[in-house]
Amino acid sequence: MQKLNDKKTFRQTLWAGKPYNFFGDYLFNKYSFRVLKLPVNAGLSCPNRDGTTGTGGCIFCSEEGSASPTTRGISSLTAQMTNAINTFRRSYKETKYIAYLQAYSNTYSDIDILKKIYDQCTSFPGITGLMIGTRPDCINENILQLIKSYDRPGFELWLELGLQSVHDKSLTFLERGHTWEQTMSAIRLVSKFDINLCTHVILGIPGESWFEMMHTAEVISALDVNGVKIHHLHVIKGTPLELIYHKNNIKLLSLREYISILCDFIERLRPDITIHRLAGDSPEDKLLAPAWGLHKGTVLQAVTDEFNRRSTYQGFLYPDKGELL
């Protein structure tokens, strides 16, 4: 038991007192100043919307494609980032930013257009990183070579990939328009270029068992993945999922159920994987259900409380955790 407590103390000291490897703490520990994401909407499309693989998009995705409220109605990338900065509290003397291309698929365009977008983002004052959200079927070697060209010492370069689940039946339910094998191919390709990779995961997909969700955690931990963004399945107004929710009365996870599954999931994650998000995040005027998703602070505290109750932490059930201590 003393050995377990020693490991727990080690983890929580390493992770700024948290039982998991939070991305914000990773950034502060690495740079010794506050680093924040600046959401950017480059106005690109998605193959699951323009008819290449589909027209309606993923069932959980709104017409805005996960765009931040700070980008709505603003076409200029510079103006978007300026607007985002103005919304942050100025409690730190030194703050730098990661330009975060969040909405839609930000590798889905001609490479010259992509370069222009990336150049605009990285030349903005105070930018110390670039984070690019996309899909597994929207990358190739030429695009990855372009992204890798922005890598330099002291610069935080990330590619975000919509993984969601390792199970094809779940990808079909979500109408993702790609297979798990395509995701694996994309992850292997990104690994060749040594670019930090963050994968998105949804917990609570109808038809997925607890064992299948845990298998997703185990598979991610075995891959060359550096970060994970975890969401609970939630219903945004105006999405195809809203129609399914009303018609079929699908069951969404309660807060208590989600916290239990989430902690189970994190216990199986490789300890060095950074956690970028612990739950879905939608504005009150857009969220239909579950309502508990509006209370981010409550969710974060519940996660910490549950780990403390268990006396466990990220990687507690990861097979090779002893080798990583």
N, C-alpha and C positions, 0 to 999 in steps of 0.2 A: 504493500500500500504506500509506503514511503517513496518507492520508485515512481509510482503513478503521480504522487503529489509533486515530486521533483520535475517530472515532465510537464505537468500542468503549469507550474511556476515558470519554467523555461519558456513555454509557449506564450503565456500571457505577458511575460516581460518582453519577449521578442515582438509581440503584436500590440504593444501599447496598452496592455491590460485587458485586451479583448480575448475571448476564446476562439477567435477566428482571424484570418489574415486579411484585414480590411484594406482595400486599395488606397483609401485616403491616408491611412497611417503609413503604408508602404511609401507613398510619395513624400510625405513629410520626413520620414526617416532617411530617405535617399537624398533629398535636396535641402533639408533644414529650413524650409520656408513653405508657406501654404501654396499648393498647386490646385487650381480649380478647372473644371471642364467648361468650355464655352460652346454651347450647342450651336450648330451651323446647319442650315437647310440649303443645300446647293441647288435644289430644284430638279434633281435627277429623277428618273422613273424607276421601274422595277419590271423584270421580265414576267412577273406574276400579275402584272396590271396592264401591260401594253400589248398583250396577246401572244407573246413569245411562248410562255408556258401557261398563262391564264389571264383572265381579265378582271376578276373580282378581288384579287389580292388574298393574302392569308386571312382566315376567318376572324382573327383577333385584331387585325390591323385597320385603323381608320383611314379615311381619305387623306389625312395629313401625314400618314406614314410615320408615326411616333415623333413628329416634330415638336420641339419645345415651344411653349407659349411665347418665349422671348424672340422667336423667329417669325411669328405669324404676321403676315402682311408686309414683310420687309424683304425686298429682293436683293439688296446689296449685302454681300458677305461681311464687309467691313462694318456696315450699320448694324447687322445682327450681333456681331461680337461686341460692339460698343454698347448696344442695348443690354446685352447679357451682363457685361461688367457693371453697368449702372444699377443692376438689381441686387448685386452682392453687398453684404454688410462689410464695411471697411474697418474691421477690428484688428487686422494684421498690418504691420508696417510694410512687409514685403510679400507680395502675392504675384504669382505668375500663372500662366494659363495653358491648357491643352485645347487646341481647336478640335472640336468633336463633331464630325460629320455624321449626324445621327439619323436623319430622316431618309427613308427609302434605301436604295442600293447605291452606295457611293463609289463603286468601281464600275458602274454600268453606264459607260459612255465611251466615246472616242478618246484615245489616250491623250491626245493634244488638249481636249477639253478638261480631262481629269488633271493634267499637269497645271493648267491655268488655275483651276480651283484650289489645288493643293498649294500652289505658289502663293496665292492670295491669302490663304489661311496661315501659312507659316511665316509670312512676312509681316503679319500684324504685330504691333508693339506688345512686348510682354509674353509672346507665345514661346513656350518651352517644350511643346509636344504636339503631336498630331494623332488623332484617333479616328479611324475610318470604319464605319459600319457598313456591312454588305452581306451578301448571300453566298453559299457555297458554289452556286453555278454562275457566279459573276466575277470570277478571278481567273487569271492566266499568268504565264511567266512574264510577259511584257508588262502587265499591270503591276505585278509584284516587284519587278526590277525598278519601275518608277517609284513605287512606295519606298523601297529600300534605299533609293538615292537620297532620301531625306534623313536617313539615320546618321547620327553623329554623336560624339560624346556629350553628355549632359542634356540630350534631347530625348523625350519620351515618345517613342513611336509604337503604335498599337494598331492591329487590325481586329475588328469585331466581326464575328461570324455567327449568323443565326442558325444555331444547331437545334435548339428546342427539345429534341429527344433523339435517342439512338434507335428508336423503334419505328419502322416504316409505317406501321398501322397508325401511329400517332401523327406522323408527318402527313399521312393521307387525310386523317380527320381534320387537321389544321389547314388542309389544302395548300401546303407549302410549295408544291410544284417541283420538288426535287427529292431524291432518295437519300438514305443514310450512306450508301456507297459513294454518292457524289460528295457528301460531307467529308467522308474519310479521305477521298482523293484530294479535296481542297486543303485539309489539314496537313496532309503529307507534303503538298506543294508549298504551303506557307513555311513549313519547317525547313525546307531547302534554303530559304532565304533568311532564316534566322530573324524573323520579325515576331515581336511579341503578339500572341494570339489570345483574345478573350472570346469565349463562347457563350451564347445565350441559351438558357434552359428554362422551360416552363414546367412547373410542378402542378399536378392536379388535372392533367388532361383526361377527359372521360375515357374509360376503357383501360387506362394504365394502372396496373397494380402497384402496391408498395414495392414489391420485389423488382418490378421493371424500372421504377424511378431510382431505386438504389443501384440497379445495373447501369443506368446512365452515369451516375456518380463514379462508379468503378471504371467504366470505359474512359471517361474524361481523364481520370487520374492516370490511366495507362498511356495517354497520348501526349504529344508535345504541345501542351496547352499551358499558358501562363496565367490566365485569369478566367473567371466565370461570373456571369451576371444572371442571377436567379430571379424568376418571376413566379407569382402564383397566377393561375388562369383567372383572368378577370374580364368582365364584359364591358366594352366601351360602346356607347351609344352610336348608332349608325353603321355598325359593322355587321358582317354576315353572322358573326357569333351572337349578336343580339336576337336575330330571327330564330336561330337554333335554340337559344336559351328560352325564349317565349314559347316556341312550338313544342319542344321536347322536354322542357323543364329539367335541363341537365343539372346535375348536382355540383355545386362549387364547394371548395373546402371552407370550413369555418376557420376562424383565427386559431383556435386551439389545435385543430387538425393540421393546419399548415405549419405551425411552429414545430409540432412534433415531427412531421415529415422533413421539414427543412433541416432541423438539427440532425436527424438521422442521415440525411444527404451529406451535410457538411462533415460529419464524423468520418465519412468514407472518402472525402476529398484529400488528395495529396497535400501535405502541409504548406508547400511553397506556392501553391496556386492562390493568387490574390482574388478576393471576393469584391466585385465592383457594385453589386446590388443584392439586397436580400428579399425584395418583394417588388411587385409591379407598382408603377407610379403613374397615376392619371389625374388630371384636374377634376374637381368636384362636378363641374358642369358637363363633363364627358363621361364620367364613370357611372355605370348602371348597377353593377354588383361585382363582388361583395362590398358592402359599405365600409368594412373594417380596413380596406385598403387605403382609405383616406388618411388614416392615422399612422403615419410613418414612425413617429417616435414610440408609439405603443408597440408596434411590431418589433422594432430594434430592441427595446427593453425586454420584451417577452422572450426573444432569442437568447439574450444574455442570461436572463433568469432561468431559462430551461437548461442551458449548459451548466450553470452553477448548481442547479438541482441535481443534475446527472454527474457532476464532477468530470466532465469530458470536454473535448475541444476539437477543432478541425484536425482531421487525420487520426483521431483516436482509434478508428477501426481500419485505417489504411494499412495494408499488409506489411509494407516496408517502413513503417514509421520509426522503428528503432534505428534504422540505418541513417535516418535524416536528422537525428537529434545531435 
